[in-house]
Amino acid sequence: MLALFLIWMGCCVPAAALDAVPLSGLRQSGDIAGAGLGLRFLRDAGRSLSLENVMAAPAARFVPLQPRDVNQRFQQGDYWLQTSLHNDTAAPITWVLRHPMPLTDYVDYWVVRQGVPVAHARGGDRTRLSERQLPYRMASLRHSTAPGDTVQIYIRLRNKETSPMHLTLALSDETRFLRTSANDQLLLGILYGVPLALLMYGFGSWLIHRRRSSLIYACYVLAVLASWLGINGQLAEYVFTDQPETANFMLLIFLLLVTICNSLFAREFLQTRRNMPRFDAFFVALIVLALAGIALRLLGWHLAVVQLTAALVFVHGIAPIVAIVALGREARFARWYLVAQVVYHLTLVIGMLGVRYAELSYENYFVYCQLAFIADLLLLGVAQQDRLRLLRLEKTAFEQRYHSALALNNADMVRQLAQQTTQLHEARQRSAFLAAVKTATGRIADGQFGVRLAPESVPELAELAGNVNAMAAALARLDGARKRWIAAISHELRIPLFSLQCETEALLDGVKPLNRRAVVSIHEEVLRLTRLVSDLHEVALSYLRPLPCTFTCWQLRSLLIKKQDDYQHQARARGLAFTLAMPPGTLEVRWDQVRIGQLLDNLVHNSISYTDAPGQVALALAVDQDTLSITLQDSAPGIAPDEAKQLFEPLYRADSARSRRAGGSGLGLSICQAIVHAHGGQITAAPSTLGGLAIRIALPMAPPAP
């Protein structure tokens, strides 16, 4: 009979109640999660199943949810979860089914009683995108179950990403859930002491020092503290008890206020108005946008304000870091501010990664964020003190530099007074000296080149006196050279003219017969006079402008080979040996061939004429890149080094052995110098290693264009 009674009772009790999760466990533990929920899942491969289809599906199609399924099976796709709840107590139970980790794409809840849906809720990251409000991302369902009643819970999950969803569904008794939230607030009370202390510090510092940055810091702490109170005090209750609009409003307003205060603090701390006007305008724009967001939210805007808030929270966190880096050397005043920003945002990123990949619950994430805020506030306080300390150190260093500079300035003033006294004395000396200079230069202008100024003790005056004396000496030398030039020209012209006079007088007096020999003699004197006048004319022209030259490309080797026999013949006639040394290869040059031939003839003829027999004359050529060097050396008699510098002066002849015995006008080397300069080269004279004179010429193989 007992067995029949049990069978009858089993038939009377609904089958779903036998597999349902008893709600009495909520009275004992307050939460049921994990395997205790008895969840089973079904994959909707075609995304075509509706609630009615799933309700009609046989139980065999559902697979019990195991812990490994969270990260292994719930990949991209649609899934249905199902469980049953049975109120096995004598009183109604209001429960909250929540998903503290909101990082799923779509979540739908249905409560079915006796085959009829009686409640429906939606959540998830992408649900109701057109009306998104931040709390709607937290998938939650609140329902009351009567005593002895059994309900079925159906949950549809949609994952559009390739990464798996994280399922942390939890069932909580509403009363105990709210009581637990209140207890959590009490546990976090000690954390409120930190921002309260920082708040008092900020206001106290502002009252004492009247620094605007301290007041803004206190406002920032107050905004953060208000957000904590809102989040810990009412946000969870509003989210999980069907008041998401109020929670959304609170959260957005708090975030926008934090953005405003943080932007004000960044402007004041970094002194952007003075140091970085562009960044200052950017922070002002953030503040204006945050105020606009608050106004729009008060007017009832939802989606636009949420998107604006998310953008502002991200941008206002990154902007101070970029501004600090842009400060350059001044960034040392904001080093702790940089640390605060980096630590805060790095902490938030790590928390988000923990929510996504380490199954960190939503409640724990809020606690994690509060710890990040505490670290941020503490570091900002440290940043202010560090900035003040650096400013005091800089002020002390500036005062030390100021006093040092003042002492140096006083010493400089004493030195300047002594210097001005000395300068006054020197000014008097200069006045007297300038009067002497005026007198001396006037006498020099009158042709008295023997005037000399006395040496002075002042270096500048001594240098000026030396320059005036050097000028007088140079003018004396020029005047002597001019006189010698006139005397030399007169002498050179008188000799051929005197010879012509003697010849013609002898013919007129009948002393010499008028025959061919007499005419030839007269003609030779005329030619000599003509050469002398031509040479004088060329030397005179070379002083006014470079000698006219016709530059063409030709082979220097051919010219030298042609002239070599003539030079050797002239040398042998004087008992001398002539040698020619040329480098191998072609010697193509771009010179005036006639002028170069005249140059070589003058030099070789001059050496042969002034060298004693037996002796030698050596002509050597060398090529160094684009420069051709010509060296002509002869044997004794030699020449003094001082006389070598004057050989290129017109009509100059060295004394001693190299005398006028060789004849000539005395203008050959002057003409040679003019030819070399016309070709852009240099010519020098020095004693030769052979015992005579060495003439060295350096000519560019292609002279530059005029």
DRENSE-650003 format. One line per field, with one value per residue (C-alpha): residue number from 0; residue in three letters; x, y, z. Coordinates in steps of 0.2 Angstrom, whole numbers, plus 5000, padded with zeros to 4 digits. Each point is the difference from the previous one (the first is absolute). Last residue first. Example, Ala and Ser with C-alpha at 12.3 -4.5 7.8 and 13.67 -1.06 7.14 Angstrom:
<recs>
resi: [1|0]
resn: [SER|ALA]
east: [5068|4994]
north: [4995|4983]
up: [5036|5003]
</recs>
This chain:
<recs>
resi: [705|704|703|702|701|700|699|698|697|696|695|694|693|692|691|690|689|688|687|686|685|684|683|682|681|680|679|678|677|676|675|674|673|672|671|670|669|668|667|666|665|664|663|662|661|660|659|658|657|656|655|654|653|652|651|650|649|648|647|646|645|644|643|642|641|640|639|638|637|636|635|634|633|632|631|630|629|628|627|626|625|624|623|622|621|620|619|618|617|616|615|614|613|612|611|610|609|608|607|606|605|604|603|602|601|600|599|598|597|596|595|594|593|592|591|590|589|588|587|586|585|584|583|582|581|580|579|578|577|576|575|574|573|572|571|570|569|568|567|566|565|564|563|562|561|560|559|558|557|556|555|554|553|552|551|550|549|548|547|546|545|544|543|542|541|540|539|538|537|536|535|534|533|532|531|530|529|528|527|526|525|524|523|522|521|520|519|518|517|516|515|514|513|512|511|510|509|508|507|506|505|504|503|502|501|500|499|498|497|496|495|494|493|492|491|490|489|488|487|486|485|484|483|482|481|480|479|478|477|476|475|474|473|472|471|470|469|468|467|466|465|464|463|462|461|460|459|458|457|456|455|454|453|452|451|450|449|448|447|446|445|444|443|442|441|440|439|438|437|436|435|434|433|432|431|430|429|428|427|426|425|424|423|422|421|420|419|418|417|416|415|414|413|412|411|410|409|408|407|406|405|404|403|402|401|400|399|398|397|396|395|394|393|392|391|390|389|388|387|386|385|384|383|382|381|380|379|378|377|376|375|374|373|372|371|370|369|368|367|366|365|364|363|362|361|360|359|358|357|356|355|354|353|352|351|350|349|348|347|346|345|344|343|342|341|340|339|338|337|336|335|334|333|332|331|330|329|328|327|326|325|324|323|322|321|320|319|318|317|316|315|314|313|312|311|310|309|308|307|306|305|304|303|302|301|300|299|298|297|296|295|294|293|292|291|290|289|288|287|286|285|284|283|282|281|280|279|278|277|276|275|274|273|272|271|270|269|268|267|266|265|264|263|262|261|260|259|258|257|256|255|254|253|252|251|250|249|248|247|246|245|244|243|242|241|240|239|238|237|236|235|234|233|232|231|230|229|228|227|226|225|224|223|222|221|220|219|218|217|216|215|214|213|212|211|210|209|208|207|206|205|204|203|202|201|200|199|198|197|196|195|194|193|192|191|190|189|188|187|186|185|184|183|182|181|180|179|178|177|176|175|174|173|172|171|170|169|168|167|166|165|164|163|162|161|160|159|158|157|156|155|154|153|152|151|150|149|148|147|146|145|144|143|142|141|140|139|138|137|136|135|134|133|132|131|130|129|128|127|126|125|124|123|122|121|120|119|118|117|116|115|114|113|112|111|110|109|108|107|106|105|104|103|102|101|100|99|98|97|96|95|94|93|92|91|90|89|88|87|86|85|84|83|82|81|80|79|78|77|76|75|74|73|72|71|70|69|68|67|66|65|64|63|62|61|60|59|58|57|56|55|54|53|52|51|50|49|48|47|46|45|44|43|42|41|40|39|38|37|36|35|34|33|32|31|30|29|28|27|26|25|24|23|22|21|20|19|18|17|16|15|14|13|12|11|10|9|8|7|6|5|4|3|2|1|0]
resn: [PRO|ALA|PRO|PRO|ALA|MET|PRO|LEU|ALA|ILE|ARG|ILE|ALA|LEU|GLY|GLY|LEU|THR|SER|PRO|ALA|ALA|THR|ILE|GLN|GLY|GLY|HIS|ALA|HIS|VAL|ILE|ALA|GLN|CYS|ILE|SER|LEU|GLY|LEU|GLY|SER|GLY|GLY|ALA|ARG|ARG|SER|ARG|ALA|SER|ASP|ALA|ARG|TYR|LEU|PRO|GLU|PHE|LEU|GLN|LYS|ALA|GLU|ASP|PRO|ALA|ILE|GLY|PRO|ALA|SER|ASP|GLN|LEU|THR|ILE|SER|LEU|THR|ASP|GLN|ASP|VAL|ALA|LEU|ALA|LEU|ALA|VAL|GLN|GLY|PRO|ALA|ASP|THR|TYR|SER|ILE|SER|ASN|HIS|VAL|LEU|ASN|ASP|LEU|LEU|GLN|GLY|ILE|ARG|VAL|GLN|ASP|TRP|ARG|VAL|GLU|LEU|THR|GLY|PRO|PRO|MET|ALA|LEU|THR|PHE|ALA|LEU|GLY|ARG|ALA|ARG|ALA|GLN|HIS|GLN|TYR|ASP|ASP|GLN|LYS|LYS|ILE|LEU|LEU|SER|ARG|LEU|GLN|TRP|CYS|THR|PHE|THR|CYS|PRO|LEU|PRO|ARG|LEU|TYR|SER|LEU|ALA|VAL|GLU|HIS|LEU|ASP|SER|VAL|LEU|ARG|THR|LEU|ARG|LEU|VAL|GLU|GLU|HIS|ILE|SER|VAL|VAL|ALA|ARG|ARG|ASN|LEU|PRO|LYS|VAL|GLY|ASP|LEU|LEU|ALA|GLU|THR|GLU|CYS|GLN|LEU|SER|PHE|LEU|PRO|ILE|ARG|LEU|GLU|HIS|SER|ILE|ALA|ALA|ILE|TRP|ARG|LYS|ARG|ALA|GLY|ASP|LEU|ARG|ALA|LEU|ALA|ALA|ALA|MET|ALA|ASN|VAL|ASN|GLY|ALA|LEU|GLU|ALA|LEU|GLU|PRO|VAL|SER|GLU|PRO|ALA|LEU|ARG|VAL|GLY|PHE|GLN|GLY|ASP|ALA|ILE|ARG|GLY|THR|ALA|THR|LYS|VAL|ALA|ALA|LEU|PHE|ALA|SER|ARG|GLN|ARG|ALA|GLU|HIS|LEU|GLN|THR|THR|GLN|GLN|ALA|LEU|GLN|ARG|VAL|MET|ASP|ALA|ASN|ASN|LEU|ALA|LEU|ALA|SER|HIS|TYR|ARG|GLN|GLU|PHE|ALA|THR|LYS|GLU|LEU|ARG|LEU|LEU|ARG|LEU|ARG|ASP|GLN|GLN|ALA|VAL|GLY|LEU|LEU|LEU|LEU|ASP|ALA|ILE|PHE|ALA|LEU|GLN|CYS|TYR|VAL|PHE|TYR|ASN|GLU|TYR|SER|LEU|GLU|ALA|TYR|ARG|VAL|GLY|LEU|MET|GLY|ILE|VAL|LEU|THR|LEU|HIS|TYR|VAL|VAL|GLN|ALA|VAL|LEU|TYR|TRP|ARG|ALA|PHE|ARG|ALA|GLU|ARG|GLY|LEU|ALA|VAL|ILE|ALA|VAL|ILE|PRO|ALA|ILE|GLY|HIS|VAL|PHE|VAL|LEU|ALA|ALA|THR|LEU|GLN|VAL|VAL|ALA|LEU|HIS|TRP|GLY|LEU|LEU|ARG|LEU|ALA|ILE|GLY|ALA|LEU|ALA|LEU|VAL|ILE|LEU|ALA|VAL|PHE|PHE|ALA|ASP|PHE|ARG|PRO|MET|ASN|ARG|ARG|THR|GLN|LEU|PHE|GLU|ARG|ALA|PHE|LEU|SER|ASN|CYS|ILE|THR|VAL|LEU|LEU|LEU|PHE|ILE|LEU|LEU|MET|PHE|ASN|ALA|THR|GLU|PRO|GLN|ASP|THR|PHE|VAL|TYR|GLU|ALA|LEU|GLN|GLY|ASN|ILE|GLY|LEU|TRP|SER|ALA|LEU|VAL|ALA|LEU|VAL|TYR|CYS|ALA|TYR|ILE|LEU|SER|SER|ARG|ARG|ARG|HIS|ILE|LEU|TRP|SER|GLY|PHE|GLY|TYR|MET|LEU|LEU|ALA|LEU|PRO|VAL|GLY|TYR|LEU|ILE|GLY|LEU|LEU|LEU|GLN|ASP|ASN|ALA|SER|THR|ARG|LEU|PHE|ARG|THR|GLU|ASP|SER|LEU|ALA|LEU|THR|LEU|HIS|MET|PRO|SER|THR|GLU|LYS|ASN|ARG|LEU|ARG|ILE|TYR|ILE|GLN|VAL|THR|ASP|GLY|PRO|ALA|THR|SER|HIS|ARG|LEU|SER|ALA|MET|ARG|TYR|PRO|LEU|GLN|ARG|GLU|SER|LEU|ARG|THR|ARG|ASP|GLY|GLY|ARG|ALA|HIS|ALA|VAL|PRO|VAL|GLY|GLN|ARG|VAL|VAL|TRP|TYR|ASP|VAL|TYR|ASP|THR|LEU|PRO|MET|PRO|HIS|ARG|LEU|VAL|TRP|THR|ILE|PRO|ALA|ALA|THR|ASP|ASN|HIS|LEU|SER|THR|GLN|LEU|TRP|TYR|ASP|GLY|GLN|GLN|PHE|ARG|GLN|ASN|VAL|ASP|ARG|PRO|GLN|LEU|PRO|VAL|PHE|ARG|ALA|ALA|PRO|ALA|ALA|MET|VAL|ASN|GLU|LEU|SER|LEU|SER|ARG|GLY|ALA|ASP|ARG|LEU|PHE|ARG|LEU|GLY|LEU|GLY|ALA|GLY|ALA|ILE|ASP|GLY|SER|GLN|ARG|LEU|GLY|SER|LEU|PRO|VAL|ALA|ASP|LEU|ALA|ALA|ALA|PRO|VAL|CYS|CYS|GLY|MET|TRP|ILE|LEU|PHE|LEU|ALA|LEU|MET]
east: [5436|4998|5012|5016|5001|5017|5001|5017|5013|5017|5017|5015|5016|5016|5018|5010|4992|4989|4992|4997|4982|4988|4981|4986|4982|4986|4983|5005|5001|5010|5013|5001|5002|5014|5009|4999|5008|5013|5005|5000|5018|5002|5013|5019|5010|5012|4987|5005|4998|5017|4997|4984|4983|4991|4983|4993|4982|4998|4999|5018|4996|4996|5016|5010|4996|5005|5017|5004|5011|5013|5000|4989|4983|4982|4984|4985|4983|4985|4984|4984|4984|5006|5018|5010|5019|5012|5018|5012|5019|5013|5018|5017|5017|4998|4992|4981|4992|4996|4995|4988|4992|4998|4991|4988|4996|4998|4989|4989|4999|4995|4987|4993|4999|4992|4986|4995|4989|5012|5002|5016|5000|5008|5017|5005|5013|5018|5010|5019|5011|5019|5010|5015|4991|4998|4995|4986|4993|5000|4992|4986|4997|5000|4987|4989|4991|4999|4993|4986|4996|4999|4989|4986|4986|4983|4997|5000|5003|5008|4999|5011|4991|4995|5007|5017|5002|4998|5015|5010|4994|5005|5017|5003|4995|5011|5015|4997|4998|5016|5010|4992|5006|5017|5001|4994|5013|5013|4992|5001|5018|5004|4990|5010|5001|5018|5005|5009|4991|4993|4982|5004|5009|4986|4987|5010|5003|4982|4994|5012|4994|4982|5004|5008|4988|4984|5007|5007|4984|4990|5012|4999|4981|4999|5012|4990|4984|5009|5005|4983|4993|5013|4996|4981|5003|5011|4986|4987|5011|5001|4981|4997|5013|4992|4983|5007|5008|4983|4991|5013|5001|5018|5003|5014|5005|4993|5012|5001|5013|4986|4999|4990|4987|4988|5013|5000|4982|5000|5013|4990|4984|5009|5007|4982|4994|5013|4995|4982|5005|5010|4985|4989|5013|4998|4981|5001|5010|4987|4986|5009|5001|4982|4996|5010|4990|4984|5005|5003|4982|4994|5009|4992|4983|5003|5004|4985|4989|5008|4996|4982|4998|5006|4988|4986|5004|5001|4983|4993|5007|4991|4984|5000|5004|4986|4988|5005|4999|4982|4997|5008|4988|4985|5006|5003|4983|4992|5008|4994|4983|5001|5005|4985|4989|5008|4996|4982|5001|5008|5018|4999|5018|4999|4987|4998|5018|5004|4989|5009|5017|4994|4994|5017|5009|4989|5003|5019|5003|4991|5007|5018|4998|4994|5015|5011|4991|5014|5013|4989|5008|5014|4988|4982|4994|5001|4989|4987|5000|4997|4987|4990|4999|4988|4990|4998|4994|4987|4995|4996|4990|4991|4996|4993|4989|4994|4996|4990|4990|4993|4987|5002|5011|5011|5002|5005|5013|5007|5001|5010|5012|5002|5004|5013|5008|5001|5009|5012|5003|5002|5013|5009|5002|5005|5015|5010|4990|4982|5007|5006|5002|4992|4986|4995|5002|4989|4987|5000|4999|4985|4991|5003|4995|4984|4996|5003|4989|4986|5001|4999|4986|4989|5003|4996|4984|4995|5005|4987|4994|5007|5017|5006|4993|5006|5018|5000|4993|5014|5015|4999|4993|5011|5015|4994|4999|5017|5007|4991|5006|5018|4999|4993|5014|5013|4992|5001|5019|5003|4993|5013|4994|5015|4990|4982|5005|5011|4986|4988|5012|5005|4982|4996|5015|4994|4983|5008|5009|4986|4988|5011|4996|4981|5003|4995|4984|4996|5002|4988|4987|5003|4998|4984|4994|5004|4993|4983|5001|5005|5014|5002|5017|5005|5019|5001|5015|4997|5013|5011|4995|4987|4981|4995|4981|4993|4982|4995|4985|4994|4986|4989|4994|4987|4999|5001|4998|5015|5005|5011|5015|5011|5017|5012|5012|5002|4983|5010|5009|4985|4998|4984|5005|5012|4985|5011|5018|5010|4987|4983|4981|4986|4984|4987|4985|5003|4986|5004|4994|5011|5014|5013|5009|5017|5009|5019|5009|5019|5008|5011|4988|5009|4988|4987|4985|4985|4992|4988|4984|4994|4982|4998|4997|5016|5003|5000|5005|5012|5003|5015|5003|5014|4998|5015|5004|5017|5019|5007|4991|5007|5018|5001|4983|4998|5014|4990|4986|4983|4989|4995|4983|4993|4995|4987|4989|4998|4983|5006|5014|4989|4988|5015|5005|5013|5007|5018|5006|5011|4989|5011|4991|5005|4996|5001|4997|5003|5011|5013|5005|4991|4987|5001|4992|5008|4986|4984|5006|5002|4981|4998|5000|5008|4988|5002|4985|4990|5001|4991|4985|4995|4984|5008|5013|4987|4991|5016|5004|4982|5002|5016|4993|4985]
north: [5426|4981|4990|4994|4982|4992|5011|5008|4999|5008|4998|5010|4994|5011|4994|4988|4984|4999|5016|5016|5006|5007|4999|4999|4996|4996|5006|5001|5019|4999|4989|5012|5015|4991|4996|5019|5005|4986|5007|5019|5003|5006|4987|5000|4985|5011|5009|4991|4983|5000|5013|5010|4994|5008|5009|5008|4996|4990|4982|4997|5009|4985|4991|5015|4995|4982|5005|4995|4986|5000|4986|4986|5001|4994|5001|4991|4999|4993|4995|4999|4990|4985|5003|5000|5003|5009|5003|5012|4999|5013|4994|5008|5002|5014|5013|5002|5017|4999|4981|5003|5016|4991|4985|5011|5012|4986|4990|5015|5005|4982|5001|5016|4993|4984|5009|4986|4985|4986|4982|4993|4982|4986|4999|5014|5012|5004|5011|5003|5014|5000|5016|5006|5016|4993|4983|5009|5008|4984|4991|5012|4999|4981|5000|5013|4987|4987|5013|5005|4982|4996|5014|4993|5011|5007|5018|5016|5017|5012|5018|5005|5002|5018|5017|4994|4987|5015|5008|4985|4997|5018|4999|4984|5008|5016|4989|4989|5016|5007|4984|5000|5018|4996|4985|5011|5013|4986|4992|5018|5002|4983|5003|5016|5018|5002|5004|5015|5010|5013|4995|4981|5002|5011|4987|4986|5010|5005|4983|4994|5014|4995|4981|5005|5014|4989|4989|5014|5010|4984|4996|5018|5001|4983|5005|5015|4990|4987|5014|5007|4982|4997|5016|4997|4983|5008|5013|4986|4990|5015|5002|4982|5000|5015|4991|4984|5011|5009|4983|4993|5015|5004|5011|5000|5017|5004|5001|5013|4995|5000|5019|5001|5012|4986|4993|5017|4999|4982|5005|5015|4990|4986|5012|5007|4982|4996|5014|4995|4982|5004|5010|4985|4989|5010|5000|4981|4997|5010|4990|4984|5004|5004|4984|4990|5007|4997|4982|4996|5007|4989|4985|5002|5002|4985|4990|5006|4996|4983|4996|5007|4990|4984|5003|5003|4984|4990|5008|4996|4982|4998|5007|4988|4986|5005|5001|4983|4992|5006|4993|4984|4998|5004|4988|4986|5003|5000|4983|4993|5006|4992|4983|5001|5004|4985|4989|5004|4996|4983|4997|4985|5001|5004|5013|5007|4998|5009|5014|5000|5001|5014|5009|4998|5006|5015|5004|4996|5010|5015|5000|4997|5015|5011|4994|5006|5017|5012|4989|5003|5018|4992|4995|5005|4989|4985|5008|5005|4982|4993|5013|4996|4981|5000|5015|4991|4983|5008|5012|4987|4989|5015|5006|4982|5000|5017|4996|4985|5007|5018|5004|5019|4997|4989|5014|5012|4988|4996|5019|5002|4986|5008|5016|4992|4990|5016|5009|4986|5002|5019|4997|4987|5013|5014|4989|5009|5015|4993|4982|5003|4982|4999|5013|4993|4982|5004|5008|4984|4989|5010|5000|4981|4995|5010|4991|4983|5005|5006|4984|4989|5008|5001|4982|4994|5010|4993|4982|4999|4982|4993|4994|5016|5012|4990|4999|5018|5006|5000|4993|5009|5016|5001|4997|5012|5013|4997|5002|5017|5005|4995|5010|5015|4999|5000|5015|5009|4995|5005|5017|5004|5010|4994|4997|4998|4991|4988|4997|4996|4988|4991|4999|4991|4989|4995|4997|4990|4989|4998|4993|4985|4996|5000|4987|4986|5011|5001|4981|4998|5010|4989|4985|5006|5004|4982|4993|5008|4996|4982|4997|4989|5001|4999|5001|4995|5006|5001|4992|5010|5000|5014|5000|4991|4998|4994|4995|4996|4990|4998|4989|5003|4989|5006|4992|5017|5015|5005|5018|5006|5011|4997|5007|5002|5015|5009|5009|5009|5011|5005|4995|5005|4997|4986|4991|4985|5001|4998|4989|5002|4996|4995|4990|4995|4989|4988|4987|4981|4998|5014|5007|5013|5006|5008|5007|5003|5007|5005|4994|5010|5003|4991|5001|4989|5001|4990|5010|4991|5005|4985|4997|4991|4982|4994|4988|5013|4991|5006|4992|5002|5003|5008|5003|5004|5010|5001|5004|4990|4993|4983|5001|5014|4999|4981|4995|5004|4988|5005|4985|4996|5004|4990|4986|5012|4999|5017|5008|5014|5003|5002|5011|5011|5002|4990|5006|5005|4986|4991|5003|4991|4993|5002|4993|5010|4992|5016|4991|4997|5018|5011|5001|5014|5005|4984|4994|5009|4999|4981|5000|5004|4982|4997|4991|4982|4993|5016|4997|4983|5009|4991|4990|4985|4999|5001|4985|4990|5004|4994|4984|4996|5003|4988]
up: [4667|4997|5011|4992|4993|5004|5015|5001|5014|4996|5009|4995|5008|4999|5001|5011|4993|5016|4993|5010|4999|4988|4999|4987|5003|4988|4994|4982|5000|5015|4991|4986|5011|5010|4984|4995|5016|4997|4983|5005|5003|4982|4995|5001|5007|5008|5010|5015|5008|5008|5013|4999|4996|4986|5001|4985|5005|5016|4998|5007|5016|5011|4994|5007|5018|4997|4993|4982|4993|4986|4998|4993|4993|5005|4990|5009|4991|5010|4992|5010|4997|5010|5004|4983|5000|4988|5001|4991|5005|4995|5002|5003|4992|4998|5010|5000|4998|4981|5000|5015|4991|4984|5008|5010|4985|4988|5011|5004|4981|4996|5013|4993|4982|5006|5010|5012|5000|5004|4993|5007|4993|5008|5010|5011|4993|5004|4988|5002|4994|5002|4999|4990|4994|4982|5008|5009|4985|4990|5015|5000|4981|5001|5014|4992|4989|5014|5012|4988|4996|5019|5003|4990|4995|5006|4997|5011|4991|5012|5004|5014|5016|5004|5005|5007|4986|4987|5007|4999|4982|4995|5008|4991|4984|5003|5004|4984|4989|5007|4997|4982|4997|5006|4989|4985|5003|5000|4984|4992|5004|4993|4984|4996|5004|5004|5018|5005|4987|5013|4996|5001|5016|5006|4995|5009|5016|5001|4997|5014|5012|4996|5004|5016|5005|5000|5013|5011|4999|5004|5015|5006|4999|5008|5014|5003|5001|5011|5012|5001|5002|5014|5008|4999|5008|5014|5003|5000|5012|5011|5000|5003|5015|5007|4999|5008|5014|5002|5002|5011|5012|5004|4985|4987|4993|4983|4985|4986|4986|4987|4999|4984|5006|5003|5012|5009|5002|5006|5013|5007|5001|5008|5013|5003|5001|5013|5011|4999|5003|5016|5006|4997|5008|5016|4999|4996|5016|5010|4991|5004|5019|5000|4990|5012|5014|4990|4996|5019|5003|4986|5006|5017|4992|4989|5015|5009|4985|4997|5018|4998|4984|5009|5014|4988|4990|5016|5005|4983|5001|5017|4994|4985|5011|5012|4986|4992|5017|5001|4982|5005|5015|4989|4986|5012|5008|4983|4995|5017|4995|4983|5008|5011|4985|4991|5015|4998|4981|5003|4994|4989|4995|4981|4998|5018|5003|4984|5006|5016|4992|4989|5016|5009|4985|4999|5019|5000|4984|5006|5017|4993|4989|5014|5010|4986|4998|5005|4990|4985|4998|4990|4986|5004|4985|5011|5013|4987|4993|5017|5004|4984|5003|5014|4993|4984|5007|5012|4987|4987|5012|5005|4983|4995|5016|4997|4982|5005|5014|4998|5013|5002|5016|4989|4987|5014|5007|4983|4996|5016|4995|4983|5007|5012|4986|4989|5015|5000|4982|5001|5014|4989|4986|5012|5007|5013|5006|4999|5002|5017|5003|5017|4996|4983|5006|5015|4990|4988|5015|5007|4984|4996|5018|4998|4984|5008|5015|4988|4989|5015|5009|4984|4996|5018|4999|4983|5006|5013|4999|5016|4994|4993|5012|5015|4992|4997|5017|5013|4993|4983|5006|5015|4989|4987|5014|5006|4983|4998|5017|4996|4984|5010|5013|4985|4993|5016|5002|4982|5004|5013|5015|5011|5016|4994|4985|5009|5013|4985|4992|5016|5006|4983|5002|5017|4993|4985|5013|5012|4987|4999|5018|4995|4987|5012|5005|4981|4999|5014|4990|4985|5010|5007|4982|4995|5016|4996|4982|5002|4988|4984|4992|4981|4998|4981|4991|4981|4989|4987|4982|5003|4995|5016|5003|5016|5003|5017|5005|5018|5005|5014|5015|5013|5017|5009|4987|4989|4998|4986|4996|4985|4996|4985|5004|4983|5004|5014|4986|4990|4982|4992|4981|5006|5008|5004|4995|5016|5009|5007|4998|5012|4998|5013|5000|4986|5000|5000|5018|5005|4989|5005|4984|5000|4985|4998|4985|4997|5016|5011|5014|5014|5015|4991|5011|5005|5014|5012|5009|5010|5005|5017|5005|4992|4986|4987|4985|4986|4984|4988|4981|4990|4981|4990|4984|4991|5002|5014|5015|4999|5008|5012|5009|4996|5012|5015|4994|4993|4999|4982|4993|4985|5011|5009|4985|4991|5002|5011|4988|4985|5010|5005|4982|4991|4983|5004|4989|5012|5015|5013|5015|5018|5017|5016|5017|5010|5013|4986|5000|5012|5014|5011|5018|5008|5011|4994|4982|5002|5003|4982|4995|4982|4990|4994|5011|4997|4981|5002|5008|5016|4999|4991|5013|5014|4992|4999|5018|5005|4990|5009|5017|4996]
</recs>
